[in-house]
Amino acid sequence: MKINEIMSREVRTISPDTPLREVALIMRQADIGALVINQDDRMAGMVTDRDLVVRAMAEGMNMDTPVSRIMSDEVRYCFDDEEIDHVAKNMAQIEKRRLPVVNRDKRLVGMVSLANVASCNADKVSANLLRGVARPH
């Protein structure tokens, strides 16, 4: 089974100058935990709900602070035609719960998460991914 069969196709993108308040509102309205930062038609970063808490709130940042101050600028991604088990193994190794999905032209086409993998009824793949991303620190 391929990633494009289980990925979420609706991906929200924001610009690096989006205020943290707006980031949180978008996540709440869309019921999602990650946003891709888009700059000059490329993925410049990602921000998660955890980033908002650990990097912004814990540091006492103002909610008008641009998301660029807390985003992760190293974006890991997978291709939409990759096999689910391969992507899940990679996600476990790099300890990522979500990955943007791109086509072979490197255009953003979706997002794959732990929940997407769990929903595909591949119990062994899901269990291995969960063990990889849920390691105690």
SESE-611288 format. One line per 4 residues: number of its first residue (from 1); their letters; for each residue x, y, z of N, C-alpha, C. Coordinates in steps of 0.05 Angstrom, whole numbers, plus 32768, in hexadecimal, padded with zeros to 4 digits. Layout:
N
NUM> A> X/Y/Z/X/Y/Z/X/Y/Z | ...
This chain:
137
1> MKIN> 8011/7FE8/8000/8000/8000/8000/8012/8019/8000 | 8009/802D/7FF1/8019/8046/7FEE/800E/805C/8001 | 8020/806E/8007/801A/8085/8019/8002/8095/800E | 8000/8098/7FF4/7FEA/80A8/7FE9/7FCF/809C/7FED
5> EIMS> 7FCE/8083/7FF6/7FB5/8076/7FFC/7FAB/807C/8019 | 7FBD/8085/802A/7FB5/808A/8046/7FBA/80A6/8050 | 7FC8/80B6/8041/7FD0/80D1/804A/7FB8/80E3/804B | 7FBA/80F8/805B/7FA6/810D/805C/7FAD/8120/8045
9> REVR> 7F9A/8126/8035/7F9F/8137/801D/7F9D/8155/8023 | 7F8F/815C/8038/7F8C/8178/803E/7FA4/8180/8050 | 7FB6/8190/8045/7FCD/819A/8054/7FCB/81B8/8056 | 7FCD/81C2/806E/7FCC/81DF/8072/7FE9/81EA/8072
13> TISP> 7FED/81FF/8063/8007/820C/8063/8004/8229/806C | 8019/8233/8078/801A/824E/8082/8035/825B/807A | 8036/8275/807C/804F/8282/8076/8060/8285/8090 | 807A/828A/808D/808B/828D/80A5/8084/82A4/80B7
17> DTPL> 8076/82B8/80AC/806F/82CF/80BD/8053/82CD/80CA | 8047/82B6/80C8/802D/82B1/80D5/8030/82B3/80F3 | 8020/82C3/8101/8022/82C5/811E/801A/82AB/812C | 8027/82A5/8143/8021/828D/8152/8003/828A/8158
21> REVA> 7FF6/82A0/815F/7FD9/829F/8165/7FCA/8293/814D | 7FD0/829C/8135/7FC3/8293/811D/7FC9/8275/8118 | 7FE2/826D/811D/7FEA/8251/811A/7FD8/8240/812C | 7FD5/8247/8145/7FC5/8238/8158/7FA8/8237/814F
25> LIMR> 7F9D/824D/8145/7F82/824E/813C/7F7D/823C/8124 | 7F90/823C/8111/7F8E/822B/80FA/7F8E/820E/8102 | 7FA0/8207/8114/7FA2/81EB/811E/7F87/81E3/812B | 7F7C/81F5/813B/7F63/81EE/8149/7F4C/81EC/8135
29> QADI> 7F4A/81FE/8122/7F34/81FE/810F/7F36/81E5/80FD | 7F4E/81DE/80F4/7F51/81C7/80E2/7F54/81AD/80F1 | 7F56/81AE/810B/7F5A/8196/811C/7F73/8186/8113 | 7F89/8195/8111/7FA2/8189/8109/7FB8/8191/811C
33> GALV> 7FCE/8182/811C/7FE4/8188/812E/7FFE/8191/8121 | 7FFD/8195/8107/8015/819E/80F9/800E/81AF/80E0 | 801F/81C2/80DB/801C/81D3/80C4/8036/81D5/80B5 | 8035/81D6/809B/804D/81D9/808B/8051/81F7/8086
37> INQD> 806A/8200/8089/8071/821C/8084/8079/821E/8067 | 806C/822F/8058/8071/8231/803B/807D/824D/8036 | 8094/824C/8028/80A1/8265/8021/80AC/8263/8005 | 80A5/8275/7FF4/80AF/8275/7FD8/80A9/825A/7FCB
41> DRMA> 8091/8250/7FCF/8088/8237/7FC3/8099/821F/7FCA | 80A3/821F/7FE2/80B2/8207/7FEC/80AC/8203/800A | 80B0/81EA/8013/80AC/81E5/802F/80C4/81F0/803F | 80C0/8204/804E/80D6/8211/805D/80D7/8207/8079
45> GMVT> 80C2/81F9/8083/80C2/81F0/809E/80A8/81E3/80A5 | 80A7/81DA/80BE/808E/81CF/80CA/808B/81D9/80E6 | 8072/81DB/80EF/806D/81E2/810B/8057/81CF/8115 | 805A/81C5/812D/8047/81B3/8139/803A/81C0/8152
49> DRDL> 8025/81B4/815B/8018/81BD/8173/802C/81BB/818B | 803D/81A8/818A/8052/81A5/819F/8066/81BC/819E | 806D/81C5/8186/807F/81DC/8183/8073/81F4/8190 | 8059/81F8/818D/804B/820F/8199/804E/820F/81B7
53> VVRA> 804C/81F7/81C3/804E/81F5/81E0/806B/81F6/81EA | 807C/81E5/81DF/8097/81E2/81E9/80AA/81F9/81E0 | 80A6/8203/81C9/80B8/8218/81BF/80AD/8234/81C4 | 8093/8238/81C1/8088/8253/81C4/807D/8259/81E0
57> MAEG> 806A/8249/81E9/805E/824F/8203/8072/824C/8219 | 8082/8237/8219/8095/8233/822F/80AA/8249/8230 | 80AF/8255/8219/80C2/826C/8218/80B5/8287/821D | 809B/8287/8221/808C/829F/8226/808A/82B2/820E
61> MNMD> 808A/82A6/81F6/8089/82B7/81DE/806D/82C3/81DB | 806D/82DB/81D0/8054/82E9/81CA/8046/82DB/81B3 | 802B/82DA/81B4/801C/82CC/81A0/801C/82DA/8184 | 8028/82F2/8183/802C/8300/816A/8047/82F9/815D
65> TPVS> 8057/82E8/816A/8071/82E0/8160/806D/82D0/8146 | 807D/82D5/8132/807B/82C6/8119/8083/82A8/811D | 8075/8297/8110/807A/827A/8112/8096/8272/810B | 80A3/8282/80FB/80BF/827D/80F2/80D2/827A/810B
69> RIMS> 80CB/8287/8121/80DB/8285/8139/80DB/826A/8146 | 80C6/825A/8141/80C4/823F/814E/80C3/8228/813B | 80C1/822D/8121/80BE/8217/810E/80D7/8206/810C | 80D3/81ED/8105/80EA/81DC/80FE/80F0/81E1/80E1
73> DEVR> 8108/81E8/80DB/810E/81EE/80BF/8119/81D7/80AF | 811E/81C0/80BC/8126/81A8/80AD/810D/8197/80A9 | 8103/8198/8090/80EA/818A/808A/80F1/816F/807F | 80E8/815A/808D/80E9/813F/8083/80CF/8139/8075
77> YCFD> 80D0/812A/805F/80B8/8124/8050/80BB/8108/8044 | 80A5/80FF/8038/80A5/80E6/802A/8097/80EA/800F | 8099/80D7/7FFD/808C/80D9/7FE3/8071/80CA/7FE4 | 805F/80D3/7FD4/8044/80C8/7FD5/8042/80AC/7FC9
81> DEEI> 8057/80A4/7FBA/8056/8089/7FAE/8067/8075/7FBE | 8071/807C/7FD5/8080/806A/7FE6/806E/8056/7FF4 | 8078/803F/7FFB/8069/802B/800A/8066/8034/8027 | 804F/802E/8032/8049/8036/804E/805E/802B/8061
85> DHVA> 8065/8012/805F/8078/8006/8072/8093/8014/8071 | 809C/801C/805A/80B6/802A/8057/80B4/8045/8065 | 809F/8054/8060/809C/806E/806C/8099/806C/808B | 808A/8058/8094/8086/8054/80B1/80A0/804E/80BE
89> KNMA> 80B1/803D/80B2/80CB/8037/80BD/80DC/8050/80BF | 80DB/8060/80AA/80EB/8079/80AA/80E0/808C/80BF | 80C6/808F/80C2/80BB/80A0/80D6/80C4/8097/80F2 | 80C4/807D/80F7/80CD/8072/8111/80EA/8079/8116
93> QIEK> 80FB/8075/8101/8118/807A/8105/811E/8098/810A | 810F/80AA/80FD/8115/80C6/8101/8103/80D2/8117 | 80F2/80C1/8123/80E0/80C9/8139/80CE/80E1/8131 | 80C1/80DE/811B/80AD/80F2/8111/8092/80E5/8110
97> RRLP> 807E/80F3/811C/8062/80EA/811C/8053/80F2/8103 | 805E/8105/80F5/8051/8110/80DC/8066/8116/80C8 | 805F/8112/80AF/8070/811A/8099/8060/8126/8082 | 806A/813C/8077/805D/8146/805E/8062/8131/8048
101> VVNR> 804F/8130/8036/8050/811D/801F/8052/812E/8006 | 8066/8128/7FF5/806A/8136/7FDC/8069/8122/7FC5 | 8062/812D/7FAD/8064/811C/7F96/8081/811C/7F8B | 8085/810F/7F75/80A1/810D/7F6B/80AB/8128/7F60
105> DKRL> 8099/813B/7F5C/80A1/8156/7F55/80A7/8167/7F6D | 80A6/815A/7F85/80A9/8167/7F9F/8095/817C/7FA5 | 807C/8178/7F9B/8066/8189/7FA1/8057/817D/7FB9 | 8050/818D/7FCC/8041/8184/7FE4/8026/8179/7FDC
109> VGMV> 8020/8160/7FE3/8006/8154/7FDC/7FF6/8149/7FF4 | 8003/8148/800B/7FF5/813D/8022/8006/813C/803B | 7FFB/812F/804F/800A/812C/8069/8003/810F/8072 | 8017/8102/807C/8013/80E7/8088/801A/80E9/80A5
113> SLAN> 800A/80DC/80B6/800E/80DD/80D3/800D/80C1/80DE | 8014/80BF/80F7/8011/80A6/8106/7FF5/809C/8104 | 7FE1/80AD/8106/7FC5/80A5/8104/7FBE/809A/80E9 | 7FC9/80A5/80D3/7FC4/809A/80B8/7FCF/807E/80B6
117> VASC> 7FE7/807A/80C0/7FF3/805F/80BF/7FE3/804B/80D0 | 7FDA/8054/80E7/7FCA/8042/80F8/7FB0/803B/80EB | 7FA5/804C/80DB/7F8B/8047/80CF/7F8D/8034/80B7 | 7FA4/802C/80AE/7FA6/801C/8096/7FA6/7FFE/809C
121> NADK> 7FA1/7FF6/80B5/7F9F/7FDA/80BE/7FB9/7FCA/80BA | 7FCF/7FD7/80BB/7FE9/7FC9/80BA/7FF4/7FCA/80D6 | 7FEB/7FB7/80E7/7FF1/7FB8/8103/800E/7FB8/810A | 801E/7FA7/80FC/803B/7FA6/8101/8048/7FC0/80FA
125> VSAN> 8041/7FCC/80E3/804D/7FE5/80DB/8046/7FFB/80EF | 802C/7FFC/80F7/8023/8010/810A/8032/800D/8125 | 8035/7FF4/812E/8042/7FEF/8148/805F/7FF8/8147 | 806D/7FF2/8131/8089/7FFA/812E/808C/8018/812D
129> LLRG> 807A/8025/811F/807B/8043/811E/8076/804E/813A | 8062/8044/8147/805B/804F/8162/8073/804B/8175 | 8080/8034/8174/8097/8030/8185/80AD/8044/817F | 80B1/804A/8165/80C6/805D/815D/80C1/807A/8165
133> VARP> 80A8/8083/8164/80A2/809F/816A/809A/80A3/8187 | 8094/808E/8195/808B/8091/81B1/80A0/8088/81C6 | 80B9/8089/81BE/80CF/8081/81D0/80D0/8095/81E7 | 80D4/808B/8200/80D8/809E/8216/80F3/80AC/8213
137> H> 80F4/80C5/821A/810D/80D5/8217/811C/80D6/8231
